[in-house]
Each structure stands twice: as C-alpha cells, then as structure tokens.
Amino acid sequence: MRLPRRFDGALMSPPDPLVAGGAGGVGGVDRTVDAALLETIREWCEGGANPSLTEPLRVAGIAPNPALDGVACELDGSHDLARLSRWRGLWWRLQILWRECLTNRAAQPDAPWDCGWWREGSLGPAEAFRPRRPTLLMVRAPDPVVAAALLSALRANSAAYAQPVRVLVVSTAAVAGIIRL
C-alpha cells in the first residue's frame, strides 16, 4: 500500500478562499463561483486526463481574474469541505486518502485537484515535483525567462507523471508558445 504524500507546499501555496469571497455564504464567505470560468478551466484541466492520461502536462495562459482563487477552491474541494460538518468533512478526506493509498489510477472526473499558486524562487521543487493527485499550478505574471525555466523543469519529468498537471500562467501579457484560455 502506498502512503499518500501531502500537498506540495514547497512548490505552491493553496488558493485563498477569502479572496473571491464577500459577505454571506458559509462561515461568512461568499462561496459563489464564476460558473463560466469554472467550466472553462475544468474542461481544459480534464482534457487529456480522462478517461486515461494522454497529456500529463498542459500549459495555458489566462488574463488576471479575481475569481481564480474561488475556481481553484471549487476544484480542490475546499468549498465542498466547508459545507460539511466536522465529522463528515473528516470522513470525506479519509475516503480520498484511502483511494489514493489503494490505487494509482488516472484521475476521476469528480476527484478533487491539488490547486495552488507557484511559490517563486528556486526551481528545485519544480524539478523534484511528482503529483499525488491531479494538480493545477497557477503562476502569477512570471518573467518570461523564469516562466520558461519553470516549464522546462516540469516538462523534464512530465512523462513520469501518474496524474495530470496543468499550469495556468496568469498574466496580461501573452507568453510565447502558450495558448490563451
């Protein structure tokens, strides 16, 4: 039995559910999400990942949008978890971990993704990265040279990825060779 790995905090920091929120909703946070943006990003993320992993790594660009953190929280299950009671939330997380321990299957469409913002700095975490579950890595307006180095580090090991990794470059400027969503 494989032991599950934790969210890769060396590579990324989790999305902030409060950034997209306002008043209301669960716990005083508005958990409404831009449905069109969520559908666009979910469709792009899941392409080449289901029913089998044909594209271990995909890269796209998108203009800055304050709803990105909320979309990431929807993809990673944070919003669902916030709606559950303490014990039901614990049970839900244990079920996810149990599935990860017992199987190495490709991502399921309803499975939560690991989502986060890239922690700029050393490329070592990107070179050592092995996704534990489907992963959406968002990168804020990177310097083109830094973006190329990050993508090169991820591409070098992507053939060995057992789970899909999606890199979303968030920038007003177009980055050479990257499609825009």
TIGUVO-678115 format. One record per residue (C-alpha): residue number from 1; residue in one letter; x, y, z. Coordinates in Angstrom, 1 decimal, always signed. Example, Ala and Ser with C-alpha at 12.3 -4.5 7.8 and 13.67 -1.06 7.14 Angstrom:
  num  residuo      c1      c2      c3
    1        a   +12.3    -4.5    +7.8
    2        s   +13.7    -1.1    +7.1
REM end
This chain:
  num  residuo      c1      c2      c3
    1        m    +0.0    +0.0    +0.0
    2        r    +1.3    +3.4    -1.0
    3        l    +1.4    +6.1    +1.7
    4        p    -0.2    +9.4    +0.5
    5        r    +2.0   +12.4    +0.0
    6        r    +1.0   +15.8    +1.4
    7        f    +0.1   +18.8    -0.7
    8        d    +3.4   +20.0    -2.1
    9        g    +3.9   +23.2    -0.1
   10        a    +7.5   +23.6    -1.4
   11        l    +6.1   +24.2    -4.9
   12        m    +2.9   +26.0    -4.3
   13        s    +0.7   +27.8    -1.8
   14        p    -3.0   +27.0    -1.6
   15        p    -5.6   +29.3    -3.1
   16        d    -7.2   +31.8    -0.7
   17        p   -11.0   +31.2    -0.4
   18        l   -11.4   +34.6    +1.1
   19        v   -10.0   +36.4    -2.0
   20        a   -13.1   +35.6    -4.1
   21        g   -15.5   +36.0    -1.2
   22        g   -17.6   +38.7    +0.2
   23        a   -20.4   +38.6    +2.8
   24        g   -22.8   +35.7    +3.1
   25        g   -22.4   +32.1    +2.3
   26        v   -20.8   +29.5    +4.6
   27        g   -18.8   +30.9    +7.5
   28        g   -19.3   +34.5    +6.3
   29        v   -17.6   +33.8    +3.0
   30        d   -19.4   +34.0    -0.3
   31        r   -18.7   +30.7    -2.0
   32        t   -20.4   +31.5    -5.3
   33        v   -18.0   +30.9    -8.2
   34        d   -17.9   +32.3   -11.7
   35        a   -19.6   +29.3   -13.3
   36        a   -18.4   +30.1   -16.9
   37        l   -14.8   +30.5   -15.7
   38        l   -15.0   +27.3   -13.6
   39        e   -16.4   +25.3   -16.6
   40        t   -13.7   +26.7   -18.9
   41        i   -10.9   +25.8   -16.5
   42        r   -12.3   +22.4   -15.5
   43        e   -12.8   +21.4   -19.2
   44        w    -9.2   +22.5   -20.0
   45        c    -7.8   +20.7   -16.9
   46        e    -9.7   +17.5   -17.6
   47        g    -8.8   +17.4   -21.3
   48        g    -6.1   +14.7   -21.8
   49        a    -6.7   +13.4   -18.3
   50        n    -9.9   +11.4   -18.5
   51        p   -10.7    +8.6   -19.1
   52        s    -7.0    +7.9   -19.4
   53        l    -3.9   +10.2   -19.0
   54        t    -2.8   +11.1   -22.5
   55        e    -1.4   +14.6   -21.6
   56        p    +0.5   +14.5   -18.4
   57        l    +1.3   +18.3   -18.7
   58        r    -0.7   +21.1   -20.2
   59        v    +0.1   +24.8   -20.2
   60        a    -2.2   +27.7   -20.9
   61        g    -2.4   +31.4   -20.2
   62        i    -5.2   +33.5   -18.9
   63        a    -5.8   +37.2   -18.0
   64        p    -5.8   +38.0   -14.3
   65        n    -9.2   +37.4   -12.7
   66        p   -10.2   +37.9    -9.1
   67        a   -12.3   +34.7    -9.3
   68        l    -9.4   +32.4    -9.9
   69        d    -8.9   +31.6    -6.2
   70        g   -12.6   +30.7    -6.0
   71        v   -12.4   +28.5    -9.0
   72        a    -9.3   +26.8    -7.6
   73        c   -11.1   +26.3    -4.2
   74        e   -14.0   +24.7    -6.1
   75        l   -11.6   +22.3    -8.0
   76        d    -9.7   +21.3    -4.9
   77        g   -12.9   +20.7    -2.9
   78        s   -12.3   +23.4    -0.3
   79        h   -15.8   +24.8    -0.9
   80        d   -17.4   +21.3    -0.6
   81        l   -15.4   +20.7    +2.6
   82        a   -16.6   +24.0    +4.1
   83        r   -20.2   +22.9    +3.6
   84        l   -19.8   +19.7    +5.6
   85        s   -19.8   +19.2    +9.3
   86        r   -16.6   +18.5   +11.0
   87        w   -17.1   +14.7   +11.1
   88        r   -18.5   +14.4    +7.6
   89        g   -15.5   +16.5    +6.3
   90        l   -13.1   +14.2    +8.1
   91        w   -14.8   +11.2    +6.6
   92        w   -14.7   +12.8    +3.1
   93        r   -11.0   +13.4    +3.4
   94        l   -10.3    +9.9    +4.7
   95        q   -12.1    +8.4    +1.7
   96        i    -9.9   +10.5    -0.6
   97        l    -6.8    +9.4    +1.1
   98        w    -7.9    +5.8    +1.2
   99        r    -8.5    +5.8    -2.6
  100        e    -5.0    +7.3    -3.1
  101        c    -3.4    +4.6    -1.0
  102        l    -5.1    +1.7    -2.8
  103        t    -4.9    +2.8    -6.4
  104        n    -2.7    +4.5    -8.9
  105        r    -5.4    +5.1   -11.4
  106        a    -5.8    +8.1   -13.6
  107        a    -7.8   +11.0   -12.3
  108        q   -11.5   +10.6   -11.9
  109        p   -13.7   +13.5   -13.1
  110        d   -15.2   +14.1    -9.7
  111        a   -11.9   +13.8    -7.7
  112        p   -10.5   +16.9    -6.1
  113        w    -7.4   +18.5    -7.6
  114        d    -4.5   +19.9    -5.7
  115        c    -4.6   +23.6    -6.7
  116        g    -2.2   +26.4    -5.7
  117        w    -0.1   +29.4    -6.7
  118        w    +3.5   +28.8    -7.6
  119        r    +6.0   +29.8    -4.9
  120        e    +8.6   +31.8    -6.9
  121        g   +12.2   +31.0    -6.1
  122        s   +14.3   +28.0    -6.6
  123        l   +13.4   +25.6    -9.4
  124        g   +14.4   +22.7    -7.2
  125        p   +10.8   +22.0    -6.0
  126        a    +9.6   +22.0    -9.7
  127        e   +12.3   +19.6   -10.7
  128        a   +11.5   +17.2    -7.8
  129        f    +7.7   +17.6    -8.2
  130        r    +5.7   +14.3    -8.5
  131        p    +1.9   +15.0    -8.4
  132        r    +0.0   +13.0    -5.8
  133        r    -3.3   +13.8    -7.5
  134        p    -4.4   +15.9   -10.4
  135        t    -2.7   +19.3   -10.0
  136        l    -3.5   +22.9   -11.1
  137        l    -0.5   +25.1   -10.7
  138        m    -1.2   +28.8   -11.2
  139        v    +1.7   +31.2   -11.9
  140        r    +1.3   +34.9   -11.4
  141        a    +2.7   +37.2   -14.2
  142        p    +6.1   +35.5   -14.4
  143        d    +9.2   +36.9   -16.0
  144        p    +9.4   +35.2   -19.5
  145        v   +12.8   +33.7   -18.6
  146        v   +11.6   +32.4   -15.3
  147        a    +8.4   +31.0   -16.8
  148        a   +10.5   +29.2   -19.5
  149        a   +12.8   +27.7   -16.8
  150        l    +9.8   +26.6   -14.7
  151        l    +8.0   +24.9   -17.6
  152        s   +11.3   +23.3   -18.7
  153        a   +11.7   +21.8   -15.2
  154        l    +8.2   +20.5   -15.2
  155        r    +8.4   +19.1   -18.7
  156        a   +11.6   +17.2   -18.0
  157        n    +9.7   +14.8   -15.7
  158        s    +6.2   +15.0   -17.1
  159        a    +6.5   +11.7   -18.9
  160        a    +6.7   +10.0   -15.5
  161        y    +3.6   +11.8   -14.0
  162        a    +0.9    +9.4   -13.0
  163        q    -1.5   +12.3   -12.5
  164        p    -2.2   +15.3   -14.8
  165        v    -0.5   +18.6   -14.1
  166        r    -2.0   +21.8   -15.5
  167        v    +0.0   +25.0   -15.4
  168        l    -2.1   +28.2   -15.8
  169        v    +0.0   +31.3   -16.4
  170        v    -1.9   +34.3   -15.1
  171        s    -0.7   +37.4   -17.0
  172        t    -2.0   +40.3   -19.1
  173        a    +0.9   +39.7   -21.5
  174        a    +0.9   +36.8   -23.8
  175        v    +3.7   +34.3   -23.2
  176        a    +5.3   +32.8   -26.3
  177        g    +4.1   +29.3   -27.2
  178        i    +1.3   +29.2   -24.6
  179        i    -2.3   +29.1   -25.7
  180        r    -4.8   +31.5   -24.0
  181        l    -8.0   +30.4   -22.4
REM end
